[in-house]
Amino acid sequence: MSRPVRPIFCPPKYVVRDRFVPREVPYIHPVININRTNIVNVPRHIVQPITRNVVVDPGYPRRCC
């Protein structure tokens, strides 16, 4: 009969089963609302009436009507 054989031990092999669990991480995005009032120059035309009295001299008549 033969003698029992001694077992040979190999280095271990790793079997990894990854599992992922969701975890919420808050990201804060600040939003700044700005209300602007812009001044725009618009021309406003104003008419200023001026009254003048003008005397028109027809001159001396040269001949008779």
PDBQT receptor file of N, H, CA, C and O in Angstrom, charges set to zero:
ATOM      1  N   MET A   1       0.822  -1.184   0.000  1.00  0.00    +0.000 N 
ATOM      2  CA  MET A   1       0.000   0.000   0.000  1.00  0.00    +0.000 C 
ATOM      3  C   MET A   1       0.855   1.231   0.000  1.00  0.00    +0.000 C 
ATOM      4  O   MET A   1       2.005   1.235   0.439  1.00  0.00    +0.000 OA
ATOM      5  N   SER A   2       0.253   2.267  -0.506  1.00  0.00    +0.000 N 
ATOM      6  H   SER A   2      -0.681   2.264  -0.862  1.00  0.00    +0.000 HD
ATOM      7  CA  SER A   2       1.015   3.510  -0.581  1.00  0.00    +0.000 C 
ATOM      8  C   SER A   2       0.715   4.394   0.605  1.00  0.00    +0.000 C 
ATOM      9  O   SER A   2      -0.303   4.270   1.286  1.00  0.00    +0.000 OA
ATOM     10  N   ARG A   3       1.627   5.262   0.807  1.00  0.00    +0.000 N 
ATOM     11  H   ARG A   3       2.454   5.362   0.254  1.00  0.00    +0.000 HD
ATOM     12  CA  ARG A   3       1.471   6.164   1.949  1.00  0.00    +0.000 C 
ATOM     13  C   ARG A   3       0.535   7.305   1.585  1.00  0.00    +0.000 C 
ATOM     14  O   ARG A   3       0.417   7.654   0.411  1.00  0.00    +0.000 OA
ATOM     15  N   PRO A   4      -0.128   7.886   2.568  1.00  0.00    +0.000 N 
ATOM     16  CA  PRO A   4      -0.989   9.027   2.247  1.00  0.00    +0.000 C 
ATOM     17  C   PRO A   4      -0.155  10.224   1.793  1.00  0.00    +0.000 C 
ATOM     18  O   PRO A   4       0.939  10.465   2.302  1.00  0.00    +0.000 OA
ATOM     19  N   VAL A   5      -0.660  10.921   0.885  1.00  0.00    +0.000 N 
ATOM     20  H   VAL A   5      -1.549  10.725   0.472  1.00  0.00    +0.000 HD
ATOM     21  CA  VAL A   5       0.048  12.072   0.311  1.00  0.00    +0.000 C 
ATOM     22  C   VAL A   5      -0.288  13.306   1.127  1.00  0.00    +0.000 C 
ATOM     23  O   VAL A   5      -1.428  13.528   1.533  1.00  0.00    +0.000 OA
ATOM     24  N   ARG A   6       0.750  14.099   1.350  1.00  0.00    +0.000 N 
ATOM     25  H   ARG A   6       1.677  13.919   1.020  1.00  0.00    +0.000 HD
ATOM     26  CA  ARG A   6       0.524  15.345   2.108  1.00  0.00    +0.000 C 
ATOM     27  C   ARG A   6      -0.114  16.378   1.183  1.00  0.00    +0.000 C 
ATOM     28  O   ARG A   6       0.310  16.529   0.037  1.00  0.00    +0.000 OA
ATOM     29  N   PRO A   7      -1.093  17.063   1.655  1.00  0.00    +0.000 N 
ATOM     30  CA  PRO A   7      -1.743  18.058   0.791  1.00  0.00    +0.000 C 
ATOM     31  C   PRO A   7      -0.844  19.265   0.560  1.00  0.00    +0.000 C 
ATOM     32  O   PRO A   7      -0.026  19.617   1.409  1.00  0.00    +0.000 OA
ATOM     33  N   ILE A   8      -1.002  19.878  -0.572  1.00  0.00    +0.000 N 
ATOM     34  H   ILE A   8      -1.666  19.592  -1.262  1.00  0.00    +0.000 HD
ATOM     35  CA  ILE A   8      -0.260  21.092  -0.906  1.00  0.00    +0.000 C 
ATOM     36  C   ILE A   8      -1.214  22.263  -0.733  1.00  0.00    +0.000 C 
ATOM     37  O   ILE A   8      -2.315  22.268  -1.283  1.00  0.00    +0.000 OA
ATOM     38  N   PHE A   9      -0.782  23.250   0.032  1.00  0.00    +0.000 N 
ATOM     39  H   PHE A   9       0.112  23.245   0.479  1.00  0.00    +0.000 HD
ATOM     40  CA  PHE A   9      -1.615  24.428   0.275  1.00  0.00    +0.000 C 
ATOM     41  C   PHE A   9      -1.212  25.542  -0.677  1.00  0.00    +0.000 C 
ATOM     42  O   PHE A   9      -0.068  25.997  -0.655  1.00  0.00    +0.000 OA
ATOM     43  N   CYS A  10      -2.119  25.972  -1.493  1.00  0.00    +0.000 N 
ATOM     44  H   CYS A  10      -3.048  25.602  -1.511  1.00  0.00    +0.000 HD
ATOM     45  CA  CYS A  10      -1.902  27.091  -2.432  1.00  0.00    +0.000 C 
ATOM     46  C   CYS A  10      -2.274  28.389  -1.734  1.00  0.00    +0.000 C 
ATOM     47  O   CYS A  10      -3.021  28.386  -0.756  1.00  0.00    +0.000 OA
ATOM     48  N   PRO A  11      -1.737  29.522  -2.251  1.00  0.00    +0.000 N 
ATOM     49  CA  PRO A  11      -2.141  30.799  -1.657  1.00  0.00    +0.000 C 
ATOM     50  C   PRO A  11      -3.630  31.053  -1.924  1.00  0.00    +0.000 C 
ATOM     51  O   PRO A  11      -4.164  30.617  -2.944  1.00  0.00    +0.000 OA
ATOM     52  N   PRO A  12      -4.274  31.736  -1.033  1.00  0.00    +0.000 N 
ATOM     53  CA  PRO A  12      -5.726  31.898  -1.198  1.00  0.00    +0.000 C 
ATOM     54  C   PRO A  12      -6.077  32.825  -2.362  1.00  0.00    +0.000 C 
ATOM     55  O   PRO A  12      -5.318  33.740  -2.682  1.00  0.00    +0.000 OA
ATOM     56  N   LYS A  13      -7.203  32.593  -2.980  1.00  0.00    +0.000 N 
ATOM     57  H   LYS A  13      -7.820  31.850  -2.720  1.00  0.00    +0.000 HD
ATOM     58  CA  LYS A  13      -7.752  33.455  -4.013  1.00  0.00    +0.000 C 
ATOM     59  C   LYS A  13      -8.909  34.213  -3.375  1.00  0.00    +0.000 C 
ATOM     60  O   LYS A  13      -9.752  33.657  -2.671  1.00  0.00    +0.000 OA
ATOM     61  N   TYR A  14      -8.903  35.493  -3.657  1.00  0.00    +0.000 N 
ATOM     62  H   TYR A  14      -8.219  35.944  -4.230  1.00  0.00    +0.000 HD
ATOM     63  CA  TYR A  14      -9.936  36.334  -3.065  1.00  0.00    +0.000 C 
ATOM     64  C   TYR A  14     -11.062  36.542  -4.070  1.00  0.00    +0.000 C 
ATOM     65  O   TYR A  14     -10.821  36.883  -5.228  1.00  0.00    +0.000 OA
ATOM     66  N   VAL A  15     -12.238  36.340  -3.633  1.00  0.00    +0.000 N 
ATOM     67  H   VAL A  15     -12.433  36.063  -2.692  1.00  0.00    +0.000 HD
ATOM     68  CA  VAL A  15     -13.426  36.625  -4.435  1.00  0.00    +0.000 C 
ATOM     69  C   VAL A  15     -14.124  37.788  -3.744  1.00  0.00    +0.000 C 
ATOM     70  O   VAL A  15     -14.628  37.671  -2.628  1.00  0.00    +0.000 OA
ATOM     71  N   VAL A  16     -14.133  38.912  -4.449  1.00  0.00    +0.000 N 
ATOM     72  H   VAL A  16     -13.724  39.008  -5.356  1.00  0.00    +0.000 HD
ATOM     73  CA  VAL A  16     -14.701  40.120  -3.849  1.00  0.00    +0.000 C 
ATOM     74  C   VAL A  16     -16.029  40.403  -4.527  1.00  0.00    +0.000 C 
ATOM     75  O   VAL A  16     -16.113  40.448  -5.755  1.00  0.00    +0.000 OA
ATOM     76  N   ARG A  17     -17.039  40.589  -3.746  1.00  0.00    +0.000 N 
ATOM     77  H   ARG A  17     -16.971  40.552  -2.749  1.00  0.00    +0.000 HD
ATOM     78  CA  ARG A  17     -18.351  40.966  -4.254  1.00  0.00    +0.000 C 
ATOM     79  C   ARG A  17     -18.639  42.384  -3.778  1.00  0.00    +0.000 C 
ATOM     80  O   ARG A  17     -18.987  42.617  -2.620  1.00  0.00    +0.000 OA
ATOM     81  N   ASP A  18     -18.483  43.323  -4.705  1.00  0.00    +0.000 N 
ATOM     82  H   ASP A  18     -18.200  43.134  -5.645  1.00  0.00    +0.000 HD
ATOM     83  CA  ASP A  18     -18.723  44.726  -4.351  1.00  0.00    +0.000 C 
ATOM     84  C   ASP A  18     -20.213  45.001  -4.326  1.00  0.00    +0.000 C 
ATOM     85  O   ASP A  18     -20.981  44.521  -5.160  1.00  0.00    +0.000 OA
ATOM     86  N   ARG A  19     -20.579  45.774  -3.359  1.00  0.00    +0.000 N 
ATOM     87  H   ARG A  19     -19.955  46.163  -2.681  1.00  0.00    +0.000 HD
ATOM     88  CA  ARG A  19     -21.962  46.183  -3.202  1.00  0.00    +0.000 C 
ATOM     89  C   ARG A  19     -21.941  47.681  -3.002  1.00  0.00    +0.000 C 
ATOM     90  O   ARG A  19     -21.104  48.197  -2.261  1.00  0.00    +0.000 OA
ATOM     91  N   PHE A  20     -22.852  48.389  -3.654  1.00  0.00    +0.000 N 
ATOM     92  H   PHE A  20     -23.532  47.969  -4.256  1.00  0.00    +0.000 HD
ATOM     93  CA  PHE A  20     -22.894  49.840  -3.556  1.00  0.00    +0.000 C 
ATOM     94  C   PHE A  20     -24.201  50.269  -2.919  1.00  0.00    +0.000 C 
ATOM     95  O   PHE A  20     -25.281  49.815  -3.297  1.00  0.00    +0.000 OA
ATOM     96  N   VAL A  21     -24.078  51.137  -1.962  1.00  0.00    +0.000 N 
ATOM     97  H   VAL A  21     -23.200  51.506  -1.655  1.00  0.00    +0.000 HD
ATOM     98  CA  VAL A  21     -25.242  51.666  -1.267  1.00  0.00    +0.000 C 
ATOM     99  C   VAL A  21     -25.272  53.174  -1.524  1.00  0.00    +0.000 C 
ATOM    100  O   VAL A  21     -24.286  53.856  -1.244  1.00  0.00    +0.000 OA
ATOM    101  N   PRO A  22     -26.373  53.709  -2.047  1.00  0.00    +0.000 N 
ATOM    102  CA  PRO A  22     -26.421  55.148  -2.317  1.00  0.00    +0.000 C 
ATOM    103  C   PRO A  22     -26.470  55.962  -1.029  1.00  0.00    +0.000 C 
ATOM    104  O   PRO A  22     -27.137  55.595  -0.062  1.00  0.00    +0.000 OA
ATOM    105  N   ARG A  23     -25.762  57.051  -1.045  1.00  0.00    +0.000 N 
ATOM    106  H   ARG A  23     -25.219  57.349  -1.830  1.00  0.00    +0.000 HD
ATOM    107  CA  ARG A  23     -25.762  57.965   0.095  1.00  0.00    +0.000 C 
ATOM    108  C   ARG A  23     -25.885  59.372  -0.470  1.00  0.00    +0.000 C 
ATOM    109  O   ARG A  23     -25.088  59.789  -1.310  1.00  0.00    +0.000 OA
ATOM    110  N   GLU A  24     -26.883  60.092  -0.003  1.00  0.00    +0.000 N 
ATOM    111  H   GLU A  24     -27.531  59.754   0.680  1.00  0.00    +0.000 HD
ATOM    112  CA  GLU A  24     -27.100  61.454  -0.486  1.00  0.00    +0.000 C 
ATOM    113  C   GLU A  24     -26.099  62.403   0.145  1.00  0.00    +0.000 C 
ATOM    114  O   GLU A  24     -25.898  62.423   1.359  1.00  0.00    +0.000 OA
ATOM    115  N   VAL A  25     -25.489  63.175  -0.710  1.00  0.00    +0.000 N 
ATOM    116  H   VAL A  25     -25.652  63.159  -1.696  1.00  0.00    +0.000 HD
ATOM    117  CA  VAL A  25     -24.553  64.199  -0.261  1.00  0.00    +0.000 C 
ATOM    118  C   VAL A  25     -25.126  65.534  -0.717  1.00  0.00    +0.000 C 
ATOM    119  O   VAL A  25     -25.273  65.755  -1.919  1.00  0.00    +0.000 OA
ATOM    120  N   PRO A  26     -25.452  66.429   0.209  1.00  0.00    +0.000 N 
ATOM    121  CA  PRO A  26     -26.071  67.692  -0.206  1.00  0.00    +0.000 C 
ATOM    122  C   PRO A  26     -25.054  68.637  -0.854  1.00  0.00    +0.000 C 
ATOM    123  O   PRO A  26     -23.970  68.877  -0.322  1.00  0.00    +0.000 OA
ATOM    124  N   TYR A  27     -25.438  69.156  -2.004  1.00  0.00    +0.000 N 
ATOM    125  H   TYR A  27     -26.319  68.961  -2.435  1.00  0.00    +0.000 HD
ATOM    126  CA  TYR A  27     -24.678  70.198  -2.694  1.00  0.00    +0.000 C 
ATOM    127  C   TYR A  27     -25.546  71.446  -2.681  1.00  0.00    +0.000 C 
ATOM    128  O   TYR A  27     -26.677  71.431  -3.167  1.00  0.00    +0.000 OA
ATOM    129  N   ILE A  28     -25.019  72.509  -2.132  1.00  0.00    +0.000 N 
ATOM    130  H   ILE A  28     -24.100  72.521  -1.737  1.00  0.00    +0.000 HD
ATOM    131  CA  ILE A  28     -25.782  73.750  -2.025  1.00  0.00    +0.000 C 
ATOM    132  C   ILE A  28     -25.334  74.688  -3.135  1.00  0.00    +0.000 C 
ATOM    133  O   ILE A  28     -24.153  75.019  -3.243  1.00  0.00    +0.000 OA
ATOM    134  N   HIS A  29     -26.287  75.112  -3.958  1.00  0.00    +0.000 N 
ATOM    135  H   HIS A  29     -27.246  74.843  -3.870  1.00  0.00    +0.000 HD
ATOM    136  CA  HIS A  29     -26.023  76.052  -5.044  1.00  0.00    +0.000 C 
ATOM    137  C   HIS A  29     -26.755  77.353  -4.726  1.00  0.00    +0.000 C 
ATOM    138  O   HIS A  29     -27.962  77.443  -4.949  1.00  0.00    +0.000 OA
ATOM    139  N   PRO A  30     -26.062  78.352  -4.217  1.00  0.00    +0.000 N 
ATOM    140  CA  PRO A  30     -26.754  79.607  -3.905  1.00  0.00    +0.000 C 
ATOM    141  C   PRO A  30     -27.114  80.358  -5.186  1.00  0.00    +0.000 C 
ATOM    142  O   PRO A  30     -26.322  80.436  -6.125  1.00  0.00    +0.000 OA
ATOM    143  N   VAL A  31     -28.310  80.900  -5.201  1.00  0.00    +0.000 N 
ATOM    144  H   VAL A  31     -28.954  80.837  -4.439  1.00  0.00    +0.000 HD
ATOM    145  CA  VAL A  31     -28.795  81.695  -6.328  1.00  0.00    +0.000 C 
ATOM    146  C   VAL A  31     -29.111  83.082  -5.794  1.00  0.00    +0.000 C 
ATOM    147  O   VAL A  31     -29.885  83.233  -4.849  1.00  0.00    +0.000 OA
ATOM    148  N   ILE A  32     -28.509  84.092  -6.405  1.00  0.00    +0.000 N 
ATOM    149  H   ILE A  32     -27.880  83.970  -7.173  1.00  0.00    +0.000 HD
ATOM    150  CA  ILE A  32     -28.726  85.469  -5.975  1.00  0.00    +0.000 C 
ATOM    151  C   ILE A  32     -29.564  86.155  -7.045  1.00  0.00    +0.000 C 
ATOM    152  O   ILE A  32     -29.136  86.260  -8.195  1.00  0.00    +0.000 OA
ATOM    153  N   ASN A  33     -30.740  86.618  -6.682  1.00  0.00    +0.000 N 
ATOM    154  H   ASN A  33     -31.087  86.533  -5.748  1.00  0.00    +0.000 HD
ATOM    155  CA  ASN A  33     -31.612  87.354  -7.591  1.00  0.00    +0.000 C 
ATOM    156  C   ASN A  33     -31.368  88.839  -7.402  1.00  0.00    +0.000 C 
ATOM    157  O   ASN A  33     -31.411  89.347  -6.281  1.00  0.00    +0.000 OA
ATOM    158  N   ILE A  34     -31.112  89.529  -8.497  1.00  0.00    +0.000 N 
ATOM    159  H   ILE A  34     -31.077  89.117  -9.407  1.00  0.00    +0.000 HD
ATOM    160  CA  ILE A  34     -30.832  90.962  -8.446  1.00  0.00    +0.000 C 
ATOM    161  C   ILE A  34     -31.896  91.682  -9.262  1.00  0.00    +0.000 C 
ATOM    162  O   ILE A  34     -32.077  91.393 -10.445  1.00  0.00    +0.000 OA
ATOM    163  N   ASN A  35     -32.591  92.606  -8.641  1.00  0.00    +0.000 N 
ATOM    164  H   ASN A  35     -32.445  92.840  -7.680  1.00  0.00    +0.000 HD
ATOM    165  CA  ASN A  35     -33.558  93.452  -9.329  1.00  0.00    +0.000 C 
ATOM    166  C   ASN A  35     -32.881  94.777  -9.631  1.00  0.00    +0.000 C 
ATOM    167  O   ASN A  35     -32.544  95.533  -8.719  1.00  0.00    +0.000 OA
ATOM    168  N   ARG A  36     -32.682  95.056 -10.918  1.00  0.00    +0.000 N 
ATOM    169  H   ARG A  36     -32.955  94.442 -11.658  1.00  0.00    +0.000 HD
ATOM    170  CA  ARG A  36     -31.979  96.267 -11.317  1.00  0.00    +0.000 C 
ATOM    171  C   ARG A  36     -32.957  97.244 -11.952  1.00  0.00    +0.000 C 
ATOM    172  O   ARG A  36     -33.862  96.855 -12.689  1.00  0.00    +0.000 OA
ATOM    173  N   THR A  37     -32.756  98.508 -11.653  1.00  0.00    +0.000 N 
ATOM    174  H   THR A  37     -32.020  98.824 -11.054  1.00  0.00    +0.000 HD
ATOM    175  CA  THR A  37     -33.492  99.578 -12.304  1.00  0.00    +0.000 C 
ATOM    176  C   THR A  37     -32.479 100.388 -13.090  1.00  0.00    +0.000 C 
ATOM    177  O   THR A  37     -31.598 101.024 -12.513  1.00  0.00    +0.000 OA
ATOM    178  N   ASN A  38     -32.606 100.363 -14.400  1.00  0.00    +0.000 N 
ATOM    179  H   ASN A  38     -33.322  99.846 -14.869  1.00  0.00    +0.000 HD
ATOM    180  CA  ASN A  38     -31.686 101.074 -15.270  1.00  0.00    +0.000 C 
ATOM    181  C   ASN A  38     -32.340 102.364 -15.746  1.00  0.00    +0.000 C 
ATOM    182  O   ASN A  38     -33.468 102.350 -16.238  1.00  0.00    +0.000 OA
ATOM    183  N   ILE A  39     -31.639 103.461 -15.599  1.00  0.00    +0.000 N 
ATOM    184  H   ILE A  39     -30.723 103.472 -15.199  1.00  0.00    +0.000 HD
ATOM    185  CA  ILE A  39     -32.151 104.755 -16.018  1.00  0.00    +0.000 C 
ATOM    186  C   ILE A  39     -31.701 105.003 -17.449  1.00  0.00    +0.000 C 
ATOM    187  O   ILE A  39     -30.515 104.916 -17.766  1.00  0.00    +0.000 OA
ATOM    188  N   VAL A  40     -32.665 105.312 -18.305  1.00  0.00    +0.000 N 
ATOM    189  H   VAL A  40     -33.629 105.383 -18.048  1.00  0.00    +0.000 HD
ATOM    190  CA  VAL A  40     -32.388 105.579 -19.711  1.00  0.00    +0.000 C 
ATOM    191  C   VAL A  40     -32.812 107.012 -19.993  1.00  0.00    +0.000 C 
ATOM    192  O   VAL A  40     -33.938 107.402 -19.685  1.00  0.00    +0.000 OA
ATOM    193  N   ASN A  41     -31.913 107.794 -20.576  1.00  0.00    +0.000 N 
ATOM    194  H   ASN A  41     -30.998 107.476 -20.826  1.00  0.00    +0.000 HD
ATOM    195  CA  ASN A  41     -32.234 109.179 -20.910  1.00  0.00    +0.000 C 
ATOM    196  C   ASN A  41     -33.061 109.223 -22.194  1.00  0.00    +0.000 C 
ATOM    197  O   ASN A  41     -32.633 108.741 -23.243  1.00  0.00    +0.000 OA
ATOM    198  N   VAL A  42     -34.249 109.808 -22.088  1.00  0.00    +0.000 N 
ATOM    199  H   VAL A  42     -34.596 110.200 -21.235  1.00  0.00    +0.000 HD
ATOM    200  CA  VAL A  42     -35.154 109.939 -23.223  1.00  0.00    +0.000 C 
ATOM    201  C   VAL A  42     -35.387 111.427 -23.437  1.00  0.00    +0.000 C 
ATOM    202  O   VAL A  42     -35.777 112.118 -22.496  1.00  0.00    +0.000 OA
ATOM    203  N   PRO A  43     -35.159 111.951 -24.654  1.00  0.00    +0.000 N 
ATOM    204  CA  PRO A  43     -35.353 113.389 -24.868  1.00  0.00    +0.000 C 
ATOM    205  C   PRO A  43     -36.834 113.766 -24.814  1.00  0.00    +0.000 C 
ATOM    206  O   PRO A  43     -37.693 113.059 -25.340  1.00  0.00    +0.000 OA
ATOM    207  N   ARG A  44     -37.105 114.884 -24.172  1.00  0.00    +0.000 N 
ATOM    208  H   ARG A  44     -36.408 115.459 -23.745  1.00  0.00    +0.000 HD
ATOM    209  CA  ARG A  44     -38.461 115.427 -24.104  1.00  0.00    +0.000 C 
ATOM    210  C   ARG A  44     -38.402 116.806 -24.743  1.00  0.00    +0.000 C 
ATOM    211  O   ARG A  44     -37.791 117.728 -24.201  1.00  0.00    +0.000 OA
ATOM    212  N   HIS A  45     -39.039 116.939 -25.898  1.00  0.00    +0.000 N 
ATOM    213  H   HIS A  45     -39.534 116.191 -26.338  1.00  0.00    +0.000 HD
ATOM    214  CA  HIS A  45     -38.991 118.185 -26.642  1.00  0.00    +0.000 C 
ATOM    215  C   HIS A  45     -40.106 119.103 -26.156  1.00  0.00    +0.000 C 
ATOM    216  O   HIS A  45     -41.281 118.739 -26.166  1.00  0.00    +0.000 OA
ATOM    217  N   ILE A  46     -39.717 120.280 -25.738  1.00  0.00    +0.000 N 
ATOM    218  H   ILE A  46     -38.762 120.576 -25.729  1.00  0.00    +0.000 HD
ATOM    219  CA  ILE A  46     -40.675 121.275 -25.249  1.00  0.00    +0.000 C 
ATOM    220  C   ILE A  46     -40.650 122.447 -26.218  1.00  0.00    +0.000 C 
ATOM    221  O   ILE A  46     -39.588 122.995 -26.515  1.00  0.00    +0.000 OA
ATOM    222  N   VAL A  47     -41.838 122.832 -26.717  1.00  0.00    +0.000 N 
ATOM    223  H   VAL A  47     -42.700 122.387 -26.476  1.00  0.00    +0.000 HD
ATOM    224  CA  VAL A  47     -41.959 123.967 -27.623  1.00  0.00    +0.000 C 
ATOM    225  C   VAL A  47     -42.333 125.177 -26.790  1.00  0.00    +0.000 C 
ATOM    226  O   VAL A  47     -43.331 125.166 -26.069  1.00  0.00    +0.000 OA
ATOM    227  N   GLN A  48     -41.525 126.216 -26.895  1.00  0.00    +0.000 N 
ATOM    228  H   GLN A  48     -40.714 126.224 -27.480  1.00  0.00    +0.000 HD
ATOM    229  CA  GLN A  48     -41.764 127.436 -26.126  1.00  0.00    +0.000 C 
ATOM    230  C   GLN A  48     -42.190 128.527 -27.113  1.00  0.00    +0.000 C 
ATOM    231  O   GLN A  48     -41.366 129.036 -27.872  1.00  0.00    +0.000 OA
ATOM    232  N   PRO A  49     -43.483 128.883 -27.100  1.00  0.00    +0.000 N 
ATOM    233  CA  PRO A  49     -43.948 129.901 -28.044  1.00  0.00    +0.000 C 
ATOM    234  C   PRO A  49     -43.446 131.294 -27.657  1.00  0.00    +0.000 C 
ATOM    235  O   PRO A  49     -43.454 131.677 -26.488  1.00  0.00    +0.000 OA
ATOM    236  N   ILE A  50     -43.013 132.029 -28.669  1.00  0.00    +0.000 N 
ATOM    237  H   ILE A  50     -43.006 131.717 -29.619  1.00  0.00    +0.000 HD
ATOM    238  CA  ILE A  50     -42.557 133.411 -28.473  1.00  0.00    +0.000 C 
ATOM    239  C   ILE A  50     -43.361 134.282 -29.432  1.00  0.00    +0.000 C 
ATOM    240  O   ILE A  50     -43.438 133.986 -30.625  1.00  0.00    +0.000 OA
ATOM    241  N   THR A  51     -43.956 135.350 -28.919  1.00  0.00    +0.000 N 
ATOM    242  H   THR A  51     -43.894 135.590 -27.950  1.00  0.00    +0.000 HD
ATOM    243  CA  THR A  51     -44.749 136.272 -29.736  1.00  0.00    +0.000 C 
ATOM    244  C   THR A  51     -43.982 137.570 -29.882  1.00  0.00    +0.000 C 
ATOM    245  O   THR A  51     -43.527 138.159 -28.902  1.00  0.00    +0.000 OA
ATOM    246  N   ARG A  52     -43.844 138.013 -31.150  1.00  0.00    +0.000 N 
ATOM    247  H   ARG A  52     -44.214 137.535 -31.947  1.00  0.00    +0.000 HD
ATOM    248  CA  ARG A  52     -43.170 139.283 -31.424  1.00  0.00    +0.000 C 
ATOM    249  C   ARG A  52     -44.099 140.152 -32.263  1.00  0.00    +0.000 C 
ATOM    250  O   ARG A  52     -44.777 139.676 -33.174  1.00  0.00    +0.000 OA
ATOM    251  N   ASN A  53     -44.111 141.407 -31.937  1.00  0.00    +0.000 N 
ATOM    252  H   ASN A  53     -43.560 141.794 -31.196  1.00  0.00    +0.000 HD
ATOM    253  CA  ASN A  53     -44.874 142.369 -32.729  1.00  0.00    +0.000 C 
ATOM    254  C   ASN A  53     -43.905 143.050 -33.683  1.00  0.00    +0.000 C 
ATOM    255  O   ASN A  53     -42.971 143.728 -33.256  1.00  0.00    +0.000 OA
ATOM    256  N   VAL A  54     -44.133 142.866 -34.959  1.00  0.00    +0.000 N 
ATOM    257  H   VAL A  54     -44.892 142.315 -35.306  1.00  0.00    +0.000 HD
ATOM    258  CA  VAL A  54     -43.260 143.424 -35.984  1.00  0.00    +0.000 C 
ATOM    259  C   VAL A  54     -44.076 144.413 -36.817  1.00  0.00    +0.000 C 
ATOM    260  O   VAL A  54     -45.166 144.086 -37.285  1.00  0.00    +0.000 OA
ATOM    261  N   VAL A  55     -43.548 145.612 -36.998  1.00  0.00    +0.000 N 
ATOM    262  H   VAL A  55     -42.663 145.878 -36.618  1.00  0.00    +0.000 HD
ATOM    263  CA  VAL A  55     -44.198 146.626 -37.824  1.00  0.00    +0.000 C 
ATOM    264  C   VAL A  55     -43.515 146.615 -39.182  1.00  0.00    +0.000 C 
ATOM    265  O   VAL A  55     -42.298 146.771 -39.284  1.00  0.00    +0.000 OA
ATOM    266  N   VAL A  56     -44.320 146.427 -40.225  1.00  0.00    +0.000 N 
ATOM    267  H   VAL A  56     -45.308 146.300 -40.142  1.00  0.00    +0.000 HD
ATOM    268  CA  VAL A  56     -43.795 146.417 -41.584  1.00  0.00    +0.000 C 
ATOM    269  C   VAL A  56     -44.193 147.739 -42.236  1.00  0.00    +0.000 C 
ATOM    270  O   VAL A  56     -45.380 148.024 -42.396  1.00  0.00    +0.000 OA
ATOM    271  N   ASP A  57     -43.227 148.522 -42.601  1.00  0.00    +0.000 N 
ATOM    272  H   ASP A  57     -42.262 148.291 -42.471  1.00  0.00    +0.000 HD
ATOM    273  CA  ASP A  57     -43.475 149.812 -43.259  1.00  0.00    +0.000 C 
ATOM    274  C   ASP A  57     -43.375 149.591 -44.763  1.00  0.00    +0.000 C 
ATOM    275  O   ASP A  57     -42.309 149.256 -45.279  1.00  0.00    +0.000 OA
ATOM    276  N   PRO A  58     -44.503 149.784 -45.468  1.00  0.00    +0.000 N 
ATOM    277  CA  PRO A  58     -44.455 149.560 -46.902  1.00  0.00    +0.000 C 
ATOM    278  C   PRO A  58     -43.667 150.639 -47.632  1.00  0.00    +0.000 C 
ATOM    279  O   PRO A  58     -43.426 150.533 -48.834  1.00  0.00    +0.000 OA
ATOM    280  N   GLY A  59     -43.290 151.622 -46.944  1.00  0.00    +0.000 N 
ATOM    281  H   GLY A  59     -43.487 151.709 -45.967  1.00  0.00    +0.000 HD
ATOM    282  CA  GLY A  59     -42.536 152.697 -47.589  1.00  0.00    +0.000 C 
ATOM    283  C   GLY A  59     -43.477 153.768 -48.146  1.00  0.00    +0.000 C 
ATOM    284  O   GLY A  59     -44.699 153.660 -48.037  1.00  0.00    +0.000 OA
ATOM    285  N   TYR A  60     -42.903 154.766 -48.724  1.00  0.00    +0.000 N 
ATOM    286  H   TYR A  60     -41.911 154.853 -48.813  1.00  0.00    +0.000 HD
ATOM    287  CA  TYR A  60     -43.684 155.874 -49.285  1.00  0.00    +0.000 C 
ATOM    288  C   TYR A  60     -44.160 155.479 -50.675  1.00  0.00    +0.000 C 
ATOM    289  O   TYR A  60     -43.374 155.011 -51.498  1.00  0.00    +0.000 OA
ATOM    290  N   PRO A  61     -45.495 155.676 -50.940  1.00  0.00    +0.000 N 
ATOM    291  CA  PRO A  61     -45.983 155.312 -52.267  1.00  0.00    +0.000 C 
ATOM    292  C   PRO A  61     -45.365 156.192 -53.358  1.00  0.00    +0.000 C 
ATOM    293  O   PRO A  61     -45.240 157.400 -53.158  1.00  0.00    +0.000 OA
ATOM    294  N   ARG A  62     -44.984 155.635 -54.479  1.00  0.00    +0.000 N 
ATOM    295  H   ARG A  62     -45.085 154.653 -54.640  1.00  0.00    +0.000 HD
ATOM    296  CA  ARG A  62     -44.354 156.373 -55.554  1.00  0.00    +0.000 C 
ATOM    297  C   ARG A  62     -45.381 156.973 -56.509  1.00  0.00    +0.000 C 
ATOM    298  O   ARG A  62     -45.126 158.026 -57.095  1.00  0.00    +0.000 OA
ATOM    299  N   ARG A  63     -46.443 156.380 -56.666  1.00  0.00    +0.000 N 
ATOM    300  H   ARG A  63     -46.650 155.525 -56.190  1.00  0.00    +0.000 HD
ATOM    301  CA  ARG A  63     -47.459 156.961 -57.538  1.00  0.00    +0.000 C 
ATOM    302  C   ARG A  63     -48.813 156.847 -56.908  1.00  0.00    +0.000 C 
ATOM    303  O   ARG A  63     -48.978 156.160 -55.900  1.00  0.00    +0.000 OA
ATOM    304  N   CYS A  64     -49.703 157.455 -57.436  1.00  0.00    +0.000 N 
ATOM    305  H   CYS A  64     -49.569 158.013 -58.255  1.00  0.00    +0.000 HD
ATOM    306  CA  CYS A  64     -51.066 157.516 -56.924  1.00  0.00    +0.000 C 
ATOM    307  C   CYS A  64     -51.841 156.310 -57.435  1.00  0.00    +0.000 C 
ATOM    308  O   CYS A  64     -51.534 155.777 -58.502  1.00  0.00    +0.000 OA
ATOM    309  N   CYS A  65     -52.821 155.889 -56.696  1.00  0.00    +0.000 N 
ATOM    310  H   CYS A  65     -53.071 156.321 -55.830  1.00  0.00    +0.000 HD
ATOM    311  CA  CYS A  65     -53.614 154.721 -57.060  1.00  0.00    +0.000 C 
ATOM    312  C   CYS A  65     -54.333 154.967 -58.307  1.00  0.00    +0.000 C 
ATOM    313  O   CYS A  65     -55.061 154.095 -58.782  1.00  0.00    +0.000 OA
TER     314      CYS A  65
